[in-house]
Amino acid sequence: MAALDTYSGPWTHRQAAHLLRRACFGATPQQIADAVSQGLEATITQLFADQPLPEPPVEPQTGLSWVDGGEGYDPTRGQNYYNAVTRSWWTRLMIEQPVSIREKLTLFWSNHYATEAEIVNNAFFSFNMLSHLRENCLGNFKALTRRVTLEPAMLRYLNGNTNTVGNPNENYARELQELFTIGKGPVAGEGDYTYYTEEDVRAAARVLTGWRENRRDGTVVFLQNQHDSSNKQFSPRYGNTVIQGRFGATAGDQELDDLLTMIYAQERTSEYLIEKFYRWFVDSVIDDQVRTDVIKPLADRFRADGFEVRGVLETLLSSEWFFADNIIGAQLGSPADFLVGLMRSTTTWTTPTDPQLAHRFFLNFVAYMAGLQMSLLEPPSVAGWEAYYQQPGFDRVWITSATLPLRNGLSDALLLANRANGNRAILDSPAYVTEFSAPGDALQLIDDLNAQFFAVPFTESQRMRLAEEVLMDGGRYYEWTSIWDAYTANPTQANRLIVKTYLDRLFRYLFRLAEFQLV
């Protein structure tokens, strides 16, 4: 059985929850149950279905548009304010989206084509780039790279707007090859990175001269007199390709197309992106077997499909390999997996109806994620977040002596009264457990919570300890039934408080388990 064959094993709550955790941060109990009922093929279809693009964010106080420089834009507020509006709006999309891969992929692309909003210093540019990544997240990798190359945010971030004939700036030309397309291989000699060389960086920089952003309207223009119209010689790593220098208004477009055609003709370019998809959606460990059984065949298909993203991701997330026991629970969840996953799994909260309160509500989660080292629109460098490239730690860098207590404090706080949620807890434990099959059965409740929130199953000893030492605080597990039945028969505030005390103790403990950090 080939690793990329469509998964044909048991399709249970465990496999469905695994798919929804990895593809869209998580899901409610009902969404997971629906996925179990409809099967793998239909769930994949749902995940990859085209969704209407969201309405852009408005200014929270006035409800007016600002992303086009309209009446909602007040330049005296500064760029940080509008970037915060974008972050709050985006976090809400992640949490409230239907079963869809779109926002998880948008986050992937924002990490792949990383820009830092503080350096871009233009909220319009940062929002527009994020929008284009979302709009094209399942489209063509080569076409998306071309578009990103000419994004005002990228031109400004990597100094493409100062790249001029006679004085080329190599920043974007370097990152285009090192981080965005073909990737940096082992050093094979001075200035030789196996797949490209310093000579290629210099030549690519000359190809890209002459592009500028229009600060007034966010468009990009090509200035012929700032473009290097001489021929560009590339190294043997690219087959000694020469890109013909051109003159005229279309010179920049033609040479950019030639540059991308050359880069995407290399087999390594498709393998590089498939590796990044693998580390994002599957596992950080890429050994010889992974390369042979998954990366190379999927990269071959990627090239054959003309670099269309949808097909290779559908294959990967439907594969026998993806549903193997050693893959389920193999990742340490990112701050987005942790926080967005908690909110998507919890059904006892509602978004504030007042736009300003809603903005503040989701902006709190933006701040929490930043505290956990994942600041939206603000990765630590052009390489993105270390968890997806820094060996040997990879995803383990998310959990530190500083971030783990913050995660614990945040999950604890979900059980406390929240003003934005009508002075109720976001996770109202007595109301939440009614979504499960038998909330009055302690052992079944433990099983249901295990399946909902954990990628790995509890052992029998864990199960009994959670039921008796944690839920019942030293009592016998079967005593829970009478406590729950007393509450449901007479749901007074006093009885509710009793039940909530037991359940909150259980939830706090569960969310602090090491296994809870796995996805």
C-alpha positions in Angstrom: 0.0 0.0 0.0 1.5 3.3 -1.1 1.9 6.1 1.4 -0.2 8.5 -0.8 -3.0 6.1 -1.5 -6.3 7.3 -0.2 -6.8 6.2 3.4 -8.9 3.1 3.7 -8.7 2.3 7.4 -11.3 2.9 10.2 -13.1 6.2 9.9 -13.9 7.1 13.5 -14.1 10.2 15.7 -10.3 9.9 16.1 -9.5 10.2 12.4 -12.1 12.9 11.8 -10.9 15.0 14.7 -7.3 14.7 13.5 -8.2 15.9 10.0 -10.1 18.9 11.4 -7.4 19.8 13.9 -4.7 19.9 11.2 -6.8 21.4 8.4 -8.8 24.1 10.3 -7.5 24.4 13.8 -10.3 22.2 15.3 -14.0 21.8 15.4 -17.1 21.6 17.6 -18.4 18.2 18.7 -21.2 18.4 16.1 -18.8 19.2 13.3 -16.7 16.3 14.2 -19.7 14.0 14.4 -20.9 15.3 11.0 -17.5 14.5 9.5 -17.7 10.9 11.0 -21.1 10.5 9.5 -20.3 11.8 6.0 -17.0 10.1 5.6 -13.5 11.1 4.5 -14.2 11.9 0.9 -17.1 14.2 1.7 -15.2 15.9 4.5 -12.2 16.6 2.2 -14.6 18.0 -0.4 -16.1 20.3 2.3 -12.6 21.4 3.5 -11.5 22.3 0.0 -14.8 23.8 -1.2 -14.6 27.4 -2.5 -16.0 29.8 0.1 -17.2 33.3 -0.5 -14.5 35.8 0.4 -15.1 37.7 3.6 -16.2 41.3 3.8 -13.2 43.4 4.6 -12.9 44.8 8.1 -14.5 48.1 8.9 -13.5 50.8 11.4 -15.1 49.4 14.6 -16.4 52.8 16.0 -18.0 54.0 12.8 -18.7 50.8 10.8 -17.2 52.6 7.8 -14.7 51.2 5.3 -11.1 52.0 5.7 -9.2 49.5 3.6 -9.7 51.5 0.5 -8.9 54.8 2.2 -12.6 55.5 2.6 -14.5 57.5 5.2 -13.5 55.1 8.0 -9.8 55.9 7.6 -8.4 58.5 9.9 -4.7 59.1 9.2 -4.2 60.5 12.7 -4.8 57.1 14.2 -1.6 55.7 12.8 -0.9 52.4 11.0 -0.7 50.3 14.2 -4.4 51.0 14.9 -5.5 49.7 11.5 -3.2 46.7 11.6 -4.8 45.9 14.9 -8.2 46.0 13.3 -7.0 43.6 10.6 -5.6 41.2 13.2 -8.8 41.2 15.2 -10.8 40.6 12.0 -8.5 37.8 10.9 -8.6 36.1 14.3 -12.4 36.2 14.2 -12.3 34.6 10.7 -10.1 31.8 12.0 -12.4 31.1 14.9 -15.8 31.5 13.2 -15.1 30.0 9.8 -17.0 26.9 8.7 -15.2 23.6 8.1 -12.7 24.9 5.6 -8.9 24.8 5.1 -8.8 28.4 3.9 -7.7 30.2 7.1 -5.2 27.6 8.0 -3.7 28.0 4.6 -3.8 31.8 4.7 -1.8 31.5 7.9 0.6 29.2 6.1 1.1 31.6 3.2 1.6 34.5 5.6 4.4 32.6 7.2 5.9 31.4 3.8 5.8 34.9 2.2 6.6 36.6 5.5 6.4 40.4 5.9 6.5 42.4 9.1 3.7 45.0 9.4 5.9 47.2 11.6 8.5 47.5 8.8 5.9 47.7 6.0 4.4 50.6 8.0 1.3 50.8 5.8 -1.9 49.0 7.0 -3.4 49.1 3.5 -0.4 47.3 2.0 -0.4 44.6 4.8 -4.2 44.1 4.5 -4.1 43.8 0.7 -1.3 41.3 0.8 -3.1 39.2 3.4 -6.3 39.4 1.2 -4.4 38.2 -1.9 -2.9 35.3 0.0 -6.4 34.3 1.2 -7.9 34.7 -2.3 -5.2 32.6 -3.9 -4.5 30.1 -1.1 -5.6 27.1 -3.1 -4.4 28.4 -6.5 -1.2 28.3 -8.4 2.1 28.5 -6.5 4.0 30.0 -9.4 1.3 32.6 -10.0 1.1 33.5 -6.3 4.9 34.0 -6.2 4.6 36.4 -9.1 1.9 38.3 -7.5 3.8 38.5 -4.1 6.9 39.7 -5.9 5.0 42.8 -7.0 3.0 43.3 -3.8 3.6 46.8 -2.4 4.0 45.2 1.1 6.8 42.9 -0.2 8.4 45.6 -2.3 8.7 47.8 0.8 9.6 45.0 3.2 12.5 43.6 1.2 13.6 46.9 -0.4 12.4 46.0 -3.9 11.3 49.6 -4.2 14.9 50.7 -4.1 16.3 48.2 -6.5 17.7 50.3 -9.3 20.0 49.9 -12.4 23.5 50.5 -11.3 22.7 50.1 -7.6 20.8 46.8 -7.3 19.3 45.7 -4.0 19.7 42.0 -3.5 17.3 41.5 -0.6 14.2 40.2 -2.4 16.3 38.3 -5.1 17.9 36.4 -2.2 14.8 35.6 -0.3 12.9 34.7 -3.5 15.3 31.8 -3.9 16.4 31.0 -0.3 12.9 31.1 1.3 10.1 31.4 -1.2 10.9 29.0 -4.1 13.9 26.7 -4.4 15.3 26.8 -0.9 18.9 26.9 0.3 20.7 23.6 0.2 24.0 22.5 1.8 26.9 24.9 1.1 28.8 23.3 -1.8 31.5 25.9 -2.2 32.0 29.6 -1.7 28.8 31.3 -2.5 27.2 28.0 -3.7 24.1 26.8 -1.9 23.6 23.6 -4.1 20.5 24.9 -5.8 21.6 28.5 -6.5 24.6 30.7 -6.0 25.5 34.2 -5.0 26.0 34.9 -8.7 22.3 34.0 -9.2 21.2 36.3 -6.4 23.0 39.2 -8.1 21.6 38.3 -11.5 18.1 38.0 -10.2 18.4 41.4 -8.4 19.2 42.9 -11.8 16.2 41.2 -13.4 13.9 42.8 -10.7 15.1 46.4 -11.0 12.7 49.2 -11.7 9.5 48.2 -9.7 8.0 50.8 -7.4 4.9 51.1 -5.2 2.6 54.1 -5.6 2.1 55.3 -2.1 -1.1 57.1 -2.9 -3.2 54.3 -4.3 -1.2 51.1 -3.5 -0.6 50.2 -7.2 2.8 49.1 -8.5 4.5 50.7 -11.5 7.5 49.8 -13.6 10.0 52.6 -14.3 11.8 51.8 -17.5 14.7 54.2 -16.8 15.4 52.4 -13.4 15.6 49.0 -15.0 18.8 47.2 -15.9 18.2 46.3 -19.6 21.4 44.3 -20.0 21.5 40.5 -20.3 21.6 38.5 -17.0 23.8 35.5 -16.8 23.0 32.7 -14.3 25.2 30.0 -12.9 25.5 26.3 -13.8 23.0 25.6 -11.0 20.4 27.0 -13.4 22.0 25.5 -16.5 23.9 28.7 -17.4 20.6 30.4 -18.3 20.8 33.9 -19.8 17.7 36.1 -19.3 17.6 38.5 -22.2 17.7 42.1 -21.2 14.7 44.1 -22.5 13.7 47.6 -23.1 10.3 49.3 -22.9 7.2 49.3 -20.8 6.8 45.5 -20.6 10.5 44.7 -20.0 10.0 44.2 -16.2 7.1 41.8 -16.7 8.8 39.8 -19.4 12.1 39.4 -17.4 10.2 38.5 -14.2 8.3 35.8 -16.1 11.6 34.5 -17.5 13.1 34.4 -14.0 10.2 32.5 -12.5 10.1 30.1 -15.5 13.8 29.3 -14.8 13.3 28.8 -11.1 10.2 26.7 -11.4 11.8 24.5 -14.1 14.1 23.1 -11.3 12.8 19.9 -9.6 13.9 21.2 -6.2 11.4 24.0 -6.3 8.4 21.7 -6.1 10.1 19.6 -3.5 10.8 22.6 -1.3 7.2 23.7 -1.1 5.9 20.1 -0.5 8.4 19.9 2.4 6.9 23.1 3.8 3.4 21.8 3.4 4.5 18.6 5.1 6.0 20.4 8.1 2.9 22.6 8.4 0.2 19.9 8.2 1.9 16.6 9.0 5.1 16.4 10.9 8.5 18.2 11.3 10.5 15.1 10.8 11.5 14.5 7.1 13.8 11.5 6.9 14.8 9.4 3.9 11.6 7.4 4.0 9.4 10.5 4.1 11.4 11.9 1.1 11.0 8.7 -0.9 7.4 7.8 0.0 5.8 11.2 0.3 7.8 14.3 -0.7 9.2 13.2 -4.1 6.0 11.6 -5.5 3.9 14.5 -4.4 6.4 16.9 -5.8 6.3 15.0 -9.1 2.5 15.5 -9.2 2.9 19.1 -8.2 5.0 19.8 -11.3 2.8 17.7 -13.5 -0.2 19.8 -12.3 1.6 23.0 -13.1 2.0 23.9 -9.4 -1.7 23.9 -8.6 -1.9 23.6 -4.8 -5.4 22.1 -4.3 -4.7 18.7 -5.8 -1.5 17.9 -3.9 -3.0 19.1 -0.5 -6.1 17.0 -1.1 -3.9 14.0 -1.8 -1.7 14.6 1.3 -4.6 15.1 3.7 -6.5 12.1 2.4 -3.5 9.7 2.4 -2.7 6.6 4.4 0.4 8.4 5.6 -1.5 11.3 7.1 -3.7 9.0 9.1 -1.0 6.7 10.4 -1.0 6.3 14.2 2.5 7.8 14.5 1.3 11.0 12.8 -1.8 11.6 14.8 -0.6 13.7 17.8 2.9 14.1 16.4 2.9 17.9 16.4 3.1 20.4 19.2 0.3 22.8 18.5 1.1 26.3 17.5 -0.4 29.2 19.4 -3.1 29.4 16.7 -3.8 25.6 17.1 -4.0 26.1 20.8 -6.1 29.2 21.1 -8.2 29.1 17.9 -8.6 25.4 18.5 -10.0 26.0 22.0 -12.4 28.6 20.7 -13.5 26.6 17.8 -14.1 23.5 20.0 -16.2 25.5 22.5 -19.8 26.2 21.8 -21.0 28.1 24.9 -19.9 31.6 23.8 -21.3 34.2 21.4 -19.6 37.0 19.5 -20.6 40.4 21.0 -23.2 42.2 18.8 -21.6 45.6 19.4 -18.9 46.1 16.8 -16.5 47.8 19.2 -16.9 45.1 21.8 -16.5 42.4 19.1 -13.3 44.1 18.0 -11.9 44.2 21.6 -13.1 40.6 22.2 -11.0 39.2 19.3 -8.2 41.6 19.8 -7.7 40.0 23.3 -6.9 36.7 21.5 -4.5 38.5 19.1 -2.6 39.7 22.2 -2.7 36.2 23.8 -1.2 34.7 20.6 1.5 37.3 20.5 2.3 36.5 24.1 2.7 32.9 23.0 5.2 34.0 20.3 2.8 34.0 17.3 2.1 37.6 16.4 -0.2 37.9 13.4 1.3 40.0 10.5 4.5 40.2 12.6 6.6 37.1 12.2 10.1 37.4 13.8 11.9 37.6 10.5 11.5 37.0 6.7 12.0 33.3 7.4 8.8 33.2 9.4 8.3 31.4 12.7 11.1 29.2 13.8 8.8 26.2 14.4 8.6 25.5 10.7 12.3 25.7 9.7 14.7 25.8 12.7 16.4 22.5 13.2 16.4 20.4 15.4 13.7 22.0 17.6 11.0 22.8 15.0 7.5 22.8 16.7 9.1 22.2 20.1 10.1 25.9 20.2 6.4 26.7 20.9 6.6 25.3 24.4 9.0 27.0 26.8 9.1 27.9 30.5 7.6 31.2 29.6 4.9 30.1 27.1 3.6 27.0 28.9 2.4 29.0 32.0 0.7 31.5 29.6 -1.1 28.6 27.9 -2.2 27.3 31.3 -3.4 30.7 32.4 -5.4 31.2 29.2 -7.2 27.9 29.4 -8.0 28.5 33.1 -9.4 32.0 32.1 -11.9 30.4 29.7 -13.7 29.0 32.7 -14.2 32.3 34.4 -17.0 34.9 33.9 -16.4 37.0 30.8 -18.1 40.4 30.4 -18.1 40.1 26.6 -19.9 36.8 26.9 -22.8 38.2 29.1 -20.8 37.6 32.3 -20.7 33.9 31.6 -17.6 31.8 31.1 -16.5 31.3 27.5 -16.4 27.6 28.4 -19.5 27.1 30.4 -18.8 23.6 31.6 -22.3 22.5 32.6 -23.8 23.7 29.3 -20.9 22.4 27.2 -20.9 18.8 28.4 -24.6 18.4 27.5 -23.3 18.1 23.9 -21.9 14.7 24.7 -23.6 11.4 24.7 -23.9 10.7 28.4 -22.7 13.6 30.6 -23.9 11.9 33.7 -21.6 8.9 33.1 -18.2 9.9 34.5 -16.2 7.4 32.4 -18.1 8.1 29.2 -17.7 11.8 29.8 -13.9 11.4 30.2 -13.8 9.4 26.9 -15.8 12.0 25.1 -13.6 14.8 26.3 -10.5 12.8 25.4 -11.8 12.4 21.9 -12.8 16.0 21.5 -9.7 17.7 22.9 -6.8 15.2 22.6 -5.1 13.6 19.7 -3.9 10.7 21.8 -6.1 8.3 23.8 -5.9 8.1 27.5 -4.7 4.8 29.1 -7.1 3.0 31.4 -5.3 4.2 34.5 -5.4 7.8 33.3 -9.1 7.4 32.6 -9.8 6.2 36.1 -7.6 8.7 37.7 -9.3 11.6 35.9 -12.7 10.3 36.9 -12.0 9.7 40.6 -9.0 11.8 41.6 -9.8 14.9 39.5 -13.5 15.0 38.6 -14.7 13.5 41.9 -11.8 14.9 44.0 -11.1 11.5 45.6 -14.6 10.1 45.4 -15.8 7.1 43.4 -16.5 7.6 39.7 -20.1 6.4 39.9 -21.0 9.0 42.4 -20.9 11.6 39.7 -24.2 10.2 38.2 -26.2 11.2 41.2 -24.7 14.7 41.3 -25.5 15.2 37.7 -29.0 13.8 37.9 -29.7 16.0 40.9 -28.7 19.0 38.9 -30.7 18.1 35.7 -33.8 17.2 37.8 -33.6 20.6 39.7 -31.3 23.0 37.9 -31.2 25.6 40.6 -28.3 28.0 40.8 -27.0 26.2 43.8 -27.0 22.8 42.0 -25.5 24.3 39.0 -22.6 25.7 41.0 -22.0 22.3 42.5 -21.8 20.7 39.1 -19.7 23.5 37.7 -17.2 23.2 40.5 -16.6 19.5 39.7 -16.5 20.1 35.9 -14.2 23.2 36.1 -11.7 21.2 38.2 -11.7 18.5 35.5 -11.3 20.9 32.6 -8.5 22.9 34.2 -6.6 19.7 34.8 -7.2 18.3 31.3 -6.0 21.6 29.7 -2.8 21.5 31.7 -1.9 17.9 30.7 1.1 17.7 28.5 -0.9 15.6 26.0 -3.3 18.6 25.5 -0.5 20.5 23.6 -0.4 17.8 20.9 -2.3 18.0 17.7 
